[in-house]
Each structure stands twice: as C-alpha cells, then as structure tokens.
Amino acid sequence: MDHFDDIDLADCPCCRGVGSIEEEGGWCVYVQCLDCGAHTAELSFKNEDERRQAARMAAMNWNFGKVIRPDPGD
Ligand SMILES: [Zn+2]
C-alpha cells in the first residue's frame, strides 16, 4: 500500500508541528501531529477506494483545523 504521498498536509493547527497521516489496524485513518499529539477524528474504511477518500477527508479536516487537542495533563 502506498502512503498518501499525494496528499498535502498543513502545519499542526495547535503547535505548527508536522502532521502525519496514520493508519490504524487497517480499518481507519486519521492525521496526527508528531509534536503535540493533536489529531483528527478517525475515519473508517472498508476498501482501497474508501481508504484514499478517508485519508483525503482526514487531511481536509486537519488543514481546516478540525482537530482534537491533546489533554492538557497528558
Ligand atoms: Zn501539534
């Protein structure tokens, strides 16, 4: 499987860190900041088409700043 090289990610809306598209268990994708841990909602997929679509949607949410901020005490 390729790794979404064609999807552009903006800087983290929380800390301006580097965002990364993550896949979990082969059924969902989300974008997470490698610095502060902020992340988008997880989007599930069932096949390759949905997988790419979910990745694009997660990237869009990320680029619009729709992220779940990390817990302050975490
Ligand atoms: Zn961050």
PDB file of the backbone (N, CA, C, O) and the ligand in Angstrom, with CONECT records:
HET     ZN  A 101       1
ATOM      1  N   MET A   1       0.845  -1.206   0.000  1.00  0.00           N
ATOM      2  CA  MET A   1       0.000   0.000   0.000  1.00  0.00           C
ATOM      3  C   MET A   1       0.878   1.254   0.000  1.00  0.00           C
ATOM      4  O   MET A   1       1.869   1.339   0.725  1.00  0.00           O
ATOM      5  N   ASP A   2       0.499   2.199  -0.810  1.00  0.00           N
ATOM      6  CA  ASP A   2       1.242   3.460  -0.830  1.00  0.00           C
ATOM      7  C   ASP A   2       0.867   4.289   0.393  1.00  0.00           C
ATOM      8  O   ASP A   2      -0.080   3.964   1.109  1.00  0.00           O
ATOM      9  N   HIS A   3       1.611   5.347   0.621  1.00  0.00           N
ATOM     10  CA  HIS A   3       1.394   6.088   1.865  1.00  0.00           C
ATOM     11  C   HIS A   3       0.929   7.523   1.632  1.00  0.00           C
ATOM     12  O   HIS A   3       1.468   8.454   2.230  1.00  0.00           O
ATOM     13  N   PHE A   4      -0.057   7.705   0.775  1.00  0.00           N
ATOM     14  CA  PHE A   4      -0.710   9.014   0.629  1.00  0.00           C
ATOM     15  C   PHE A   4       0.273  10.137   0.291  1.00  0.00           C
ATOM     16  O   PHE A   4       0.148  11.252   0.798  1.00  0.00           O
ATOM     17  N   ASP A   5       1.239   9.840  -0.559  1.00  0.00           N
ATOM     18  CA  ASP A   5       2.241  10.850  -0.879  1.00  0.00           C
ATOM     19  C   ASP A   5       1.664  12.062  -1.603  1.00  0.00           C
ATOM     20  O   ASP A   5       2.264  13.137  -1.607  1.00  0.00           O
ATOM     21  N   ASP A   6       0.491  11.880  -2.218  1.00  0.00           N
ATOM     22  CA  ASP A   6      -0.094  12.968  -2.997  1.00  0.00           C
ATOM     23  C   ASP A   6      -0.980  13.883  -2.163  1.00  0.00           C
ATOM     24  O   ASP A   6      -1.558  14.833  -2.691  1.00  0.00           O
ATOM     25  N   ILE A   7      -1.093  13.609  -0.877  1.00  0.00           N
ATOM     26  CA  ILE A   7      -1.954  14.433  -0.031  1.00  0.00           C
ATOM     27  C   ILE A   7      -1.120  15.457   0.732  1.00  0.00           C
ATOM     28  O   ILE A   7      -0.173  15.111   1.438  1.00  0.00           O
ATOM     29  N   ASP A   8      -1.495  16.727   0.573  1.00  0.00           N
ATOM     30  CA  ASP A   8      -0.752  17.792   1.254  1.00  0.00           C
ATOM     31  C   ASP A   8      -1.326  18.052   2.637  1.00  0.00           C
ATOM     32  O   ASP A   8      -2.542  18.150   2.803  1.00  0.00           O
ATOM     33  N   LEU A   9      -0.461  18.162   3.616  1.00  0.00           N
ATOM     34  CA  LEU A   9      -0.888  18.453   4.977  1.00  0.00           C
ATOM     35  C   LEU A   9      -0.325  19.797   5.413  1.00  0.00           C
ATOM     36  O   LEU A   9       0.854  20.087   5.210  1.00  0.00           O
ATOM     37  N   ALA A  10      -1.186  20.611   6.017  1.00  0.00           N
ATOM     38  CA  ALA A  10      -0.731  21.880   6.570  1.00  0.00           C
ATOM     39  C   ALA A  10       0.001  21.617   7.885  1.00  0.00           C
ATOM     40  O   ALA A  10       0.023  20.492   8.384  1.00  0.00           O
ATOM     41  N   ASP A  11       0.590  22.656   8.427  1.00  0.00           N
ATOM     42  CA  ASP A  11       1.211  22.527   9.739  1.00  0.00           C
ATOM     43  C   ASP A  11       0.137  22.269  10.793  1.00  0.00           C
ATOM     44  O   ASP A  11      -1.041  22.550  10.569  1.00  0.00           O
ATOM     45  N   CYS A  12       0.543  21.739  11.933  1.00  0.00           N
ATOM     46  CA  CYS A  12      -0.398  21.475  13.016  1.00  0.00           C
ATOM     47  C   CYS A  12      -1.104  22.767  13.436  1.00  0.00           C
ATOM     48  O   CYS A  12      -0.447  23.777  13.686  1.00  0.00           O
ATOM     49  N   PRO A  13      -2.460  22.741  13.516  1.00  0.00           N
ATOM     50  CA  PRO A  13      -3.201  23.944  13.918  1.00  0.00           C
ATOM     51  C   PRO A  13      -2.968  24.303  15.392  1.00  0.00           C
ATOM     52  O   PRO A  13      -3.290  25.415  15.810  1.00  0.00           O
ATOM     53  N   CYS A  14      -2.429  23.401  16.160  1.00  0.00           N
ATOM     54  CA  CYS A  14      -2.186  23.671  17.582  1.00  0.00           C
ATOM     55  C   CYS A  14      -0.781  24.214  17.826  1.00  0.00           C
ATOM     56  O   CYS A  14      -0.613  25.212  18.527  1.00  0.00           O
ATOM     57  N   CYS A  15       0.229  23.559  17.249  1.00  0.00           N
ATOM     58  CA  CYS A  15       1.602  23.914  17.607  1.00  0.00           C
ATOM     59  C   CYS A  15       2.499  24.184  16.391  1.00  0.00           C
ATOM     60  O   CYS A  15       3.697  24.430  16.529  1.00  0.00           O
ATOM     61  N   ARG A  16       1.886  24.132  15.187  1.00  0.00           N
ATOM     62  CA  ARG A  16       2.664  24.326  13.946  1.00  0.00           C
ATOM     63  C   ARG A  16       3.679  23.221  13.731  1.00  0.00           C
ATOM     64  O   ARG A  16       4.656  23.396  13.003  1.00  0.00           O
ATOM     65  N   GLY A  17       3.449  22.098  14.356  1.00  0.00           N
ATOM     66  CA  GLY A  17       4.336  20.958  14.161  1.00  0.00           C
ATOM     67  C   GLY A  17       3.995  20.214  12.876  1.00  0.00           C
ATOM     68  O   GLY A  17       3.205  20.685  12.058  1.00  0.00           O
ATOM     69  N   VAL A  18       4.598  19.061  12.717  1.00  0.00           N
ATOM     70  CA  VAL A  18       4.438  18.281  11.492  1.00  0.00           C
ATOM     71  C   VAL A  18       3.310  17.258  11.646  1.00  0.00           C
ATOM     72  O   VAL A  18       3.300  16.460  12.584  1.00  0.00           O
ATOM     73  N   GLY A  19       2.371  17.298  10.714  1.00  0.00           N
ATOM     74  CA  GLY A  19       1.274  16.331  10.735  1.00  0.00           C
ATOM     75  C   GLY A  19       1.623  15.091   9.937  1.00  0.00           C
ATOM     76  O   GLY A  19       2.398  15.151   8.983  1.00  0.00           O
ATOM     77  N   SER A  20       1.048  13.970  10.334  1.00  0.00           N
ATOM     78  CA  SER A  20       1.319  12.713   9.654  1.00  0.00           C
ATOM     79  C   SER A  20       0.032  11.914   9.522  1.00  0.00           C
ATOM     80  O   SER A  20      -0.738  11.810  10.477  1.00  0.00           O
ATOM     81  N   ILE A  21      -0.204  11.350   8.345  1.00  0.00           N
ATOM     82  CA  ILE A  21      -1.377  10.503   8.163  1.00  0.00           C
ATOM     83  C   ILE A  21      -1.073   9.137   8.752  1.00  0.00           C
ATOM     84  O   ILE A  21      -0.111   8.475   8.359  1.00  0.00           O
ATOM     85  N   GLU A  22      -1.903   8.724   9.696  1.00  0.00           N
ATOM     86  CA  GLU A  22      -1.684   7.450  10.380  1.00  0.00           C
ATOM     87  C   GLU A  22      -2.796   6.478  10.035  1.00  0.00           C
ATOM     88  O   GLU A  22      -3.947   6.873   9.854  1.00  0.00           O
ATOM     89  N   GLU A  23      -2.448   5.218   9.945  1.00  0.00           N
ATOM     90  CA  GLU A  23      -3.437   4.185   9.707  1.00  0.00           C
ATOM     91  C   GLU A  23      -3.456   3.277  10.909  1.00  0.00           C
ATOM     92  O   GLU A  23      -2.411   2.933  11.462  1.00  0.00           O
ATOM     93  N   GLU A  24      -4.668   2.883  11.318  1.00  0.00           N
ATOM     94  CA  GLU A  24      -4.747   2.024  12.491  1.00  0.00           C
ATOM     95  C   GLU A  24      -5.462   0.719  12.167  1.00  0.00           C
ATOM     96  O   GLU A  24      -6.611   0.719  11.725  1.00  0.00           O
ATOM     97  N   GLY A  25      -4.790  -0.359  12.386  1.00  0.00           N
ATOM     98  CA  GLY A  25      -5.405  -1.669  12.242  1.00  0.00           C
ATOM     99  C   GLY A  25      -5.967  -1.973  10.867  1.00  0.00           C
ATOM    100  O   GLY A  25      -6.747  -2.912  10.707  1.00  0.00           O
ATOM    101  N   GLY A  26      -5.580  -1.189   9.874  1.00  0.00           N
ATOM    102  CA  GLY A  26      -6.074  -1.458   8.532  1.00  0.00           C
ATOM    103  C   GLY A  26      -7.539  -1.136   8.327  1.00  0.00           C
ATOM    104  O   GLY A  26      -8.140  -1.592   7.354  1.00  0.00           O
ATOM    105  N   TRP A  27      -8.136  -0.347   9.237  1.00  0.00           N
ATOM    106  CA  TRP A  27      -9.557  -0.025   9.043  1.00  0.00           C
ATOM    107  C   TRP A  27      -9.865   1.449   9.235  1.00  0.00           C
ATOM    108  O   TRP A  27     -10.981   1.870   8.929  1.00  0.00           O
ATOM    109  N   CYS A  28      -8.938   2.249   9.723  1.00  0.00           N
ATOM    110  CA  CYS A  28      -9.233   3.668   9.864  1.00  0.00           C
ATOM    111  C   CYS A  28      -7.982   4.515   9.688  1.00  0.00           C
ATOM    112  O   CYS A  28      -6.864   4.050   9.909  1.00  0.00           O
ATOM    113  N   VAL A  29      -8.186   5.747   9.293  1.00  0.00           N
ATOM    114  CA  VAL A  29      -7.075   6.677   9.140  1.00  0.00           C
ATOM    115  C   VAL A  29      -7.400   7.966   9.883  1.00  0.00           C
ATOM    116  O   VAL A  29      -8.565   8.293  10.110  1.00  0.00           O
ATOM    117  N   TYR A  30      -6.364   8.680  10.250  1.00  0.00           N
ATOM    118  CA  TYR A  30      -6.518   9.981  10.873  1.00  0.00           C
ATOM    119  C   TYR A  30      -5.190  10.708  10.696  1.00  0.00           C
ATOM    120  O   TYR A  30      -4.182  10.107  10.325  1.00  0.00           O
ATOM    121  N   VAL A  31      -5.207  12.015  10.971  1.00  0.00           N
ATOM    122  CA  VAL A  31      -3.959  12.774  10.901  1.00  0.00           C
ATOM    123  C   VAL A  31      -3.566  13.152  12.314  1.00  0.00           C
ATOM    124  O   VAL A  31      -4.392  13.630  13.092  1.00  0.00           O
ATOM    125  N   GLN A  32      -2.316  12.939  12.641  1.00  0.00           N
ATOM    126  CA  GLN A  32      -1.850  13.253  13.988  1.00  0.00           C
ATOM    127  C   GLN A  32      -0.589  14.098  13.928  1.00  0.00           C
ATOM    128  O   GLN A  32       0.256  13.925  13.050  1.00  0.00           O
ATOM    129  N   CYS A  33      -0.479  15.015  14.879  1.00  0.00           N
ATOM    130  CA  CYS A  33       0.723  15.838  14.989  1.00  0.00           C
ATOM    131  C   CYS A  33       1.821  15.025  15.658  1.00  0.00           C
ATOM    132  O   CYS A  33       1.597  14.393  16.691  1.00  0.00           O
ATOM    133  N   LEU A  34       2.997  15.045  15.068  1.00  0.00           N
ATOM    134  CA  LEU A  34       4.113  14.279  15.632  1.00  0.00           C
ATOM    135  C   LEU A  34       4.705  14.977  16.847  1.00  0.00           C
ATOM    136  O   LEU A  34       5.458  14.374  17.612  1.00  0.00           O
ATOM    137  N   ASP A  35       4.360  16.259  17.022  1.00  0.00           N
ATOM    138  CA  ASP A  35       4.920  17.015  18.146  1.00  0.00           C
ATOM    139  C   ASP A  35       4.006  17.029  19.368  1.00  0.00           C
ATOM    140  O   ASP A  35       4.419  16.635  20.459  1.00  0.00           O
ATOM    141  N   CYS A  36       2.742  17.488  19.185  1.00  0.00           N
ATOM    142  CA  CYS A  36       1.883  17.669  20.355  1.00  0.00           C
ATOM    143  C   CYS A  36       0.811  16.599  20.490  1.00  0.00           C
ATOM    144  O   CYS A  36       0.151  16.524  21.526  1.00  0.00           O
ATOM    145  N   GLY A  37       0.622  15.776  19.479  1.00  0.00           N
ATOM    146  CA  GLY A  37      -0.338  14.680  19.601  1.00  0.00           C
ATOM    147  C   GLY A  37      -1.766  15.050  19.239  1.00  0.00           C
ATOM    148  O   GLY A  37      -2.655  14.205  19.340  1.00  0.00           O
ATOM    149  N   ALA A  38      -2.016  16.300  18.817  1.00  0.00           N
ATOM    150  CA  ALA A  38      -3.356  16.648  18.348  1.00  0.00           C
ATOM    151  C   ALA A  38      -3.685  15.765  17.155  1.00  0.00           C
ATOM    152  O   ALA A  38      -2.797  15.413  16.379  1.00  0.00           O
ATOM    153  N   HIS A  39      -4.957  15.406  17.005  1.00  0.00           N
ATOM    154  CA  HIS A  39      -5.312  14.514  15.894  1.00  0.00           C
ATOM    155  C   HIS A  39      -6.732  14.767  15.426  1.00  0.00           C
ATOM    156  O   HIS A  39      -7.544  15.341  16.153  1.00  0.00           O
ATOM    157  N   THR A  40      -7.021  14.342  14.227  1.00  0.00           N
ATOM    158  CA  THR A  40      -8.377  14.453  13.693  1.00  0.00           C
ATOM    159  C   THR A  40      -9.180  13.248  14.153  1.00  0.00           C
ATOM    160  O   THR A  40      -8.638  12.310  14.736  1.00  0.00           O
ATOM    161  N   ALA A  41     -10.485  13.286  13.882  1.00  0.00           N
ATOM    162  CA  ALA A  41     -11.317  12.115  14.160  1.00  0.00           C
ATOM    163  C   ALA A  41     -10.851  10.964  13.275  1.00  0.00           C
ATOM    164  O   ALA A  41     -10.310  11.178  12.190  1.00  0.00           O
ATOM    165  N   GLU A  42     -11.067   9.756  13.748  1.00  0.00           N
ATOM    166  CA  GLU A  42     -10.713   8.587  12.950  1.00  0.00           C
ATOM    167  C   GLU A  42     -11.802   8.348  11.915  1.00  0.00           C
ATOM    168  O   GLU A  42     -12.992   8.429  12.218  1.00  0.00           O
ATOM    169  N   LEU A  43     -11.385   8.055  10.704  1.00  0.00           N
ATOM    170  CA  LEU A  43     -12.334   7.770   9.633  1.00  0.00           C
ATOM    171  C   LEU A  43     -12.126   6.335   9.164  1.00  0.00           C
ATOM    172  O   LEU A  43     -11.034   5.956   8.739  1.00  0.00           O
ATOM    173  N   SER A  44     -13.176   5.560   9.247  1.00  0.00           N
ATOM    174  CA  SER A  44     -13.040   4.146   8.889  1.00  0.00           C
ATOM    175  C   SER A  44     -13.204   3.934   7.388  1.00  0.00           C
ATOM    176  O   SER A  44     -13.809   4.749   6.692  1.00  0.00           O
ATOM    177  N   PHE A  45     -12.661   2.841   6.914  1.00  0.00           N
ATOM    178  CA  PHE A  45     -12.795   2.494   5.503  1.00  0.00           C
ATOM    179  C   PHE A  45     -12.866   0.980   5.362  1.00  0.00           C
ATOM    180  O   PHE A  45     -12.429   0.229   6.233  1.00  0.00           O
ATOM    181  N   LYS A  46     -13.437   0.554   4.227  1.00  0.00           N
ATOM    182  CA  LYS A  46     -13.605  -0.884   4.011  1.00  0.00           C
ATOM    183  C   LYS A  46     -12.802  -1.399   2.834  1.00  0.00           C
ATOM    184  O   LYS A  46     -12.537  -2.597   2.732  1.00  0.00           O
ATOM    185  N   ASN A  47     -12.413  -0.497   1.945  1.00  0.00           N
ATOM    186  CA  ASN A  47     -11.644  -0.944   0.781  1.00  0.00           C
ATOM    187  C   ASN A  47     -10.673   0.156   0.364  1.00  0.00           C
ATOM    188  O   ASN A  47     -10.620   1.214   0.991  1.00  0.00           O
ATOM    189  N   GLU A  48      -9.915  -0.094  -0.683  1.00  0.00           N
ATOM    190  CA  GLU A  48      -8.869   0.847  -1.089  1.00  0.00           C
ATOM    191  C   GLU A  48      -9.429   2.208  -1.492  1.00  0.00           C
ATOM    192  O   GLU A  48      -8.846   3.243  -1.169  1.00  0.00           O
ATOM    193  N   ASP A  49     -10.564   2.207  -2.199  1.00  0.00           N
ATOM    194  CA  ASP A  49     -11.169   3.482  -2.605  1.00  0.00           C
ATOM    195  C   ASP A  49     -11.559   4.304  -1.387  1.00  0.00           C
ATOM    196  O   ASP A  49     -11.246   5.491  -1.295  1.00  0.00           O
ATOM    197  N   GLU A  50     -12.244   3.658  -0.458  1.00  0.00           N
ATOM    198  CA  GLU A  50     -12.670   4.347   0.762  1.00  0.00           C
ATOM    199  C   GLU A  50     -11.465   4.788   1.582  1.00  0.00           C
ATOM    200  O   GLU A  50     -11.491   5.823   2.247  1.00  0.00           O
ATOM    201  N   ARG A  51     -10.421   3.989   1.521  1.00  0.00           N
ATOM    202  CA  ARG A  51      -9.201   4.306   2.269  1.00  0.00           C
ATOM    203  C   ARG A  51      -8.621   5.630   1.789  1.00  0.00           C
ATOM    204  O   ARG A  51      -8.267   6.485   2.601  1.00  0.00           O
ATOM    205  N   ARG A  52      -8.522   5.802   0.487  1.00  0.00           N
ATOM    206  CA  ARG A  52      -7.968   7.044  -0.058  1.00  0.00           C
ATOM    207  C   ARG A  52      -8.885   8.224   0.240  1.00  0.00           C
ATOM    208  O   ARG A  52      -8.432   9.328   0.545  1.00  0.00           O
ATOM    209  N   GLN A  53     -10.191   7.960   0.143  1.00  0.00           N
ATOM    210  CA  GLN A  53     -11.164   9.012   0.410  1.00  0.00           C
ATOM    211  C   GLN A  53     -11.093   9.439   1.885  1.00  0.00           C
ATOM    212  O   GLN A  53     -11.129  10.627   2.206  1.00  0.00           O
ATOM    213  N   ALA A  54     -10.995   8.449   2.762  1.00  0.00           N
ATOM    214  CA  ALA A  54     -10.917   8.732   4.188  1.00  0.00           C
ATOM    215  C   ALA A  54      -9.650   9.536   4.498  1.00  0.00           C
ATOM    216  O   ALA A  54      -9.680  10.453   5.320  1.00  0.00           O
ATOM    217  N   ALA A  55      -8.552   9.195   3.847  1.00  0.00           N
ATOM    218  CA  ALA A  55      -7.296   9.909   4.071  1.00  0.00           C
ATOM    219  C   ALA A  55      -7.415  11.363   3.608  1.00  0.00           C
ATOM    220  O   ALA A  55      -6.931  12.281   4.269  1.00  0.00           O
ATOM    221  N   ARG A  56      -8.068  11.551   2.460  1.00  0.00           N
ATOM    222  CA  ARG A  56      -8.257  12.919   1.959  1.00  0.00           C
ATOM    223  C   ARG A  56      -9.144  13.726   2.892  1.00  0.00           C
ATOM    224  O   ARG A  56      -8.885  14.901   3.151  1.00  0.00           O
ATOM    225  N   MET A  57     -10.199  13.081   3.396  1.00  0.00           N
ATOM    226  CA  MET A  57     -11.119  13.745   4.313  1.00  0.00           C
ATOM    227  C   MET A  57     -10.401  14.112   5.609  1.00  0.00           C
ATOM    228  O   MET A  57     -10.574  15.215   6.128  1.00  0.00           O
ATOM    229  N   ALA A  58      -9.603  13.194   6.123  1.00  0.00           N
ATOM    230  CA  ALA A  58      -8.855  13.459   7.350  1.00  0.00           C
ATOM    231  C   ALA A  58      -7.890  14.628   7.123  1.00  0.00           C
ATOM    232  O   ALA A  58      -7.742  15.494   7.984  1.00  0.00           O
ATOM    233  N   ALA A  59      -7.238  14.644   5.957  1.00  0.00           N
ATOM    234  CA  ALA A  59      -6.300  15.722   5.642  1.00  0.00           C
ATOM    235  C   ALA A  59      -7.038  17.049   5.539  1.00  0.00           C
ATOM    236  O   ALA A  59      -6.526  18.086   5.962  1.00  0.00           O
ATOM    237  N   MET A  60      -8.253  17.015   4.971  1.00  0.00           N
ATOM    238  CA  MET A  60      -9.039  18.243   4.843  1.00  0.00           C
ATOM    239  C   MET A  60      -9.407  18.770   6.224  1.00  0.00           C
ATOM    240  O   MET A  60      -9.280  19.964   6.494  1.00  0.00           O
ATOM    241  N   ASN A  61      -9.863  17.877   7.093  1.00  0.00           N
ATOM    242  CA  ASN A  61     -10.201  18.282   8.466  1.00  0.00           C
ATOM    243  C   ASN A  61      -8.982  18.903   9.148  1.00  0.00           C
ATOM    244  O   ASN A  61      -9.073  19.934   9.816  1.00  0.00           O
ATOM    245  N   TRP A  62      -7.866  18.254   8.961  1.00  0.00           N
ATOM    246  CA  TRP A  62      -6.611  18.732   9.553  1.00  0.00           C
ATOM    247  C   TRP A  62      -6.281  20.137   9.035  1.00  0.00           C
ATOM    248  O   TRP A  62      -5.961  21.041   9.807  1.00  0.00           O
ATOM    249  N   ASN A  63      -6.368  20.295   7.713  1.00  0.00           N
ATOM    250  CA  ASN A  63      -5.994  21.573   7.105  1.00  0.00           C
ATOM    251  C   ASN A  63      -6.952  22.691   7.504  1.00  0.00           C
ATOM    252  O   ASN A  63      -6.583  23.865   7.491  1.00  0.00           O
ATOM    253  N   PHE A  64      -8.193  22.321   7.859  1.00  0.00           N
ATOM    254  CA  PHE A  64      -9.172  23.316   8.323  1.00  0.00           C
ATOM    255  C   PHE A  64      -9.080  23.524   9.835  1.00  0.00           C
ATOM    256  O   PHE A  64      -9.810  24.344  10.394  1.00  0.00           O
ATOM    257  N   GLY A  65      -8.205  22.800  10.486  1.00  0.00           N
ATOM    258  CA  GLY A  65      -8.029  22.968  11.925  1.00  0.00           C
ATOM    259  C   GLY A  65      -9.043  22.227  12.772  1.00  0.00           C
ATOM    260  O   GLY A  65      -9.193  22.507  13.962  1.00  0.00           O
ATOM    261  N   LYS A  66      -9.744  21.275  12.155  1.00  0.00           N
ATOM    262  CA  LYS A  66     -10.716  20.476  12.917  1.00  0.00           C
ATOM    263  C   LYS A  66      -9.994  19.323  13.587  1.00  0.00           C
ATOM    264  O   LYS A  66     -10.028  18.190  13.106  1.00  0.00           O
ATOM    265  N   VAL A  67      -9.354  19.612  14.676  1.00  0.00           N
ATOM    266  CA  VAL A  67      -8.583  18.576  15.358  1.00  0.00           C
ATOM    267  C   VAL A  67      -9.000  18.467  16.816  1.00  0.00           C
ATOM    268  O   VAL A  67      -9.546  19.406  17.397  1.00  0.00           O
ATOM    269  N   ILE A  68      -8.733  17.309  17.391  1.00  0.00           N
ATOM    270  CA  ILE A  68      -8.952  17.073  18.804  1.00  0.00           C
ATOM    271  C   ILE A  68      -7.634  17.373  19.505  1.00  0.00           C
ATOM    272  O   ILE A  68      -6.621  16.716  19.270  1.00  0.00           O
ATOM    273  N   ARG A  69      -7.673  18.377  20.365  1.00  0.00           N
ATOM    274  CA  ARG A  69      -6.423  18.758  21.028  1.00  0.00           C
ATOM    275  C   ARG A  69      -6.046  17.761  22.100  1.00  0.00           C
ATOM    276  O   ARG A  69      -6.914  17.145  22.719  1.00  0.00           O
ATOM    277  N   PRO A  70      -4.771  17.602  22.316  1.00  0.00           N
ATOM    278  CA  PRO A  70      -4.331  16.649  23.347  1.00  0.00           C
ATOM    279  C   PRO A  70      -4.749  17.126  24.740  1.00  0.00           C
ATOM    280  O   PRO A  70      -4.873  18.325  24.988  1.00  0.00           O
ATOM    281  N   ASP A  71      -4.960  16.176  25.632  1.00  0.00           N
ATOM    282  CA  ASP A  71      -5.328  16.538  27.007  1.00  0.00           C
ATOM    283  C   ASP A  71      -4.203  17.344  27.627  1.00  0.00           C
ATOM    284  O   ASP A  71      -3.031  17.016  27.446  1.00  0.00           O
ATOM    285  N   PRO A  72      -4.554  18.413  28.370  1.00  0.00           N
ATOM    286  CA  PRO A  72      -3.513  19.247  28.993  1.00  0.00           C
ATOM    287  C   PRO A  72      -2.608  18.452  29.922  1.00  0.00           C
ATOM    288  O   PRO A  72      -1.407  18.712  29.998  1.00  0.00           O
ATOM    289  N   GLY A  73      -3.181  17.489  30.626  1.00  0.00           N
ATOM    290  CA  GLY A  73      -2.374  16.741  31.585  1.00  0.00           C
ATOM    291  C   GLY A  73      -1.673  15.545  30.977  1.00  0.00           C
ATOM    292  O   GLY A  73      -1.011  14.787  31.685  1.00  0.00           O
ATOM    293  N   ASP A  74      -1.810  15.370  29.682  1.00  0.00           N
ATOM    294  CA  ASP A  74      -1.253  14.193  29.055  1.00  0.00           C
ATOM    295  C   ASP A  74       0.207  14.376  28.687  1.00  0.00           C
ATOM    296  O   ASP A  74       0.826  13.461  28.144  1.00  0.00           O
TER     297      ASP A  74
HETATM  298 ZN    ZN A 101       0.911  19.930  17.195  1.00  0.00          ZN2+
END
